[in-house]
Amino acid sequence: MGECISSIALHCGLRPETLWDHPDNAELKRQRPNMFQLVPGDEIAIPAIRAREEKAVTGRRHTYRRRGVPERLRVQLKDDEARPRAGIPYRIDIDGSLLDGATDGEGRIEHWIAPDARLALLTLDAPEGPEEYEIQLGQQRPAADDPRIIACLRDLGLLGSGEDPPSVIAALRAFQASRGIAVTGDADEETIAALAVAR
C-alpha cells in the first residue's frame, strides 16, 4: 500500500495514463478499475520513455509543462444522514503544504497535490467544534480486496465462494446495476452507503 499509478508514473517520468493504458497492464486494469488503488504484489509494466524533440528558436524563453502533474485530491464530507456538509471552513496540511477554504455546496474539498503526497491532515471548523481527520494518501484499499465489502456481497447472495478480484468486481457491478447506481465496479461513497442499507 502507499503507491498508485500516479505516484509510480511521477518517479518514472511518465504520464499516469501511459502506464495505466499500456497493453502489458491490461490484466491489472481489469482487476483494479481504479488506478489509485493498488495492493502489494500488483505488478506494473513500465514502458521505456520515448524521446520527443521540440523545435524552438534560440535566444528566446520557452515554457514546457509536464502533463499529469500535479494530481487532484477530492474529498466529500457528509453527515450521519448522508447529507453534504456544505460551507464548512477547513485547513488542510498536505505533506507540510498548508491550504484552506470552505467545503462547496456538495460538501467537497478539491486541491491540486503532488502525485507522491502521503499524508493530509484535515481540520474542520465545524459549528459543533473543531474536527480533525488524518487522510493517508495512496492507502485506499481496492473494493475487490476489502473483506467488509466481500462479506456484504456474500450476505446479499451476489458473491459465491470466489474472492478473486474479477468475481468481486462483477458482483459489485451487479449490485450497482440493481440499485440504479453508476456501474463502475468501484466502491464509491454511494455504493458503500447502499451496501450498508441493503445488508
N, C-alpha and C positions, 0 to 999 in steps of 0.2 A: 504494500500500500504506500501511497505517497507520490506515485508517478501517474501521469496521464499522457496521452498522445501529445498534448500541447507542450508540456514541460520537456518531454523527450525530444520533440522537434526543435525546441529552442536550443538545446545543447548540441544538436546535430547540424544546426544551421539550415533547417528545412521548415517548410510550412506544415502545420498540423495536417491539413488536407492531403498533402503529398504523401505523408506516412499512412494515414488512415485509408486513403483510396488506392494505395499500391496493391496490385494484384496478389502479391505474396502475403498480404494481410487480410485477404477476403474472408478466410475462415474465422479469424479473430473478430472481425467486424460482424460476422453473422452471429457469433456467440455473445458479443457485447455491443448492443445497439448504441451505447453511449461512449464516445471516445474519451470521456473524462473519468471513466470507471474501469480501471484495470486492477487486477489482483496479482499477487506474487505467483510466478510461474507462467504468466502470459508472455508469449514470445512475439517480438515485433521485428519484421524485416525492415532494415533501414537501407534505402537505395543510395547509391553514390550521388553526390552533389553534381549537378550539371553546370558547367561553366557557361556564363552568358556574357556577351560583350555588349556594351552600350557605347554608342558614339557620342562624343562630347567635344565641344570646342575648347581648346586650351586657353588659359588666361581668364576663364570665367568660372564663376561659382556654380556648382551643380548639386542638387539635393537628391539623395536616393533613400527611399524608405523601405524598410523590411516589412513585408506583409506577414500577418499572423501575430504580430507583437504590437501592443500588449494584448492580453486576454480580458474578457469581461466577466466580472463576478456579479452574479444575480442572486439575490436573496428575497424571498417574500415572507412577510410576517402576517400571521393570522391569529385570532384569539381562539379561546376554547370552543367556540361555536363556528369555527372556520370562516369568520368574517375578517376581511382585510384590516390590518392595523394601520390606518392612514394618518398622515400628518404628524407622526411621532419624531421629534428631533433625535438625532443619533450622532455618535462619534465612532469611527472605526479605525483601528490601528492594524494595518496590513504589513507585517514584517517591518515595523518601525515607521512606516509612512502613515501619517495621520490625515484623515479625511472626515468631513462632517456634512450634515444635511438633514433632511426630513424625509420620511417614507412618502411615496407618492399615493395617489388615490386608491391604488390596489395593494398598498402595504409593501411596495417593493423598494429595494435598495439596489442600485447598479453603479459599479465603478470599474474603471479600467485598472488592471493589475498585471504584474509580471507573470508570465506563464509558470514560473517556478516558485511563486509565492507559496508559503507553507502554512502561515497562521494569521487569522484575522480575529481581533478582539473587538467585539461589538458592544457598545454601551448605549442603551436606550434611555432617554429622559422621559419615561412614561409618566402619565398623570398619577399613577399609583405609587410611583417611586422609581429610582433607577434600576435597570435590569442589565446584567452583563452576560454575554454569551461568548464562548470560545468556538471558533469555526476552524477545524483542521482541513485546510485546502488539500485536495488530491487524496482524501481519505474516504470518500463516499464509496460504500460497498455496492457493487452491481446487484440488481434485483435477483438475478439468477444465482447469486451466492449468499443471499440473505436468508438465514434459517427461519426468520419470522414470516417472511413472505411465502417461502416454500410451505411452511406449516399451514398458513392460511389458505393457500391454493389447494392443498390436500383436503383440509376440512370442508372446503366448498365442492369437493369432488372433481376439481378441474385438473388435478395432477395425480398421476399414479405413483408407482414406486420410484420412477426415474427422477434423478436430481441433476441430470446433465443440463448445462445452460440452454441448449436449444429447446428442450422439453419445458423448462420453467418459463422461458420467454414465450413459447407458444401458448402455455396456459395463461400467462399474464395477458397476452393479446386477446385470447378468447374471453377472459373476464372483462377487459376494457370494452370489447365489442358488445358484450351482453348488457353493459351498463351505459352505453352511449358515450363513452369516454374516447378521446382521440386514441386510436390504436397505434401505440409506439413500441410496446414491449418493455417500456421503461417504467420504473416505479416512481412516477412524479407525485406531487402532493395530492392531486385529485384522485389518483388511483389508490394511494395508501389510505386516504380517508374513506373511499368507497369500500376497500377491503375490510377496514375496521368495522364499518356498519354492517356489511354482509355477513361477517363472521359471527 
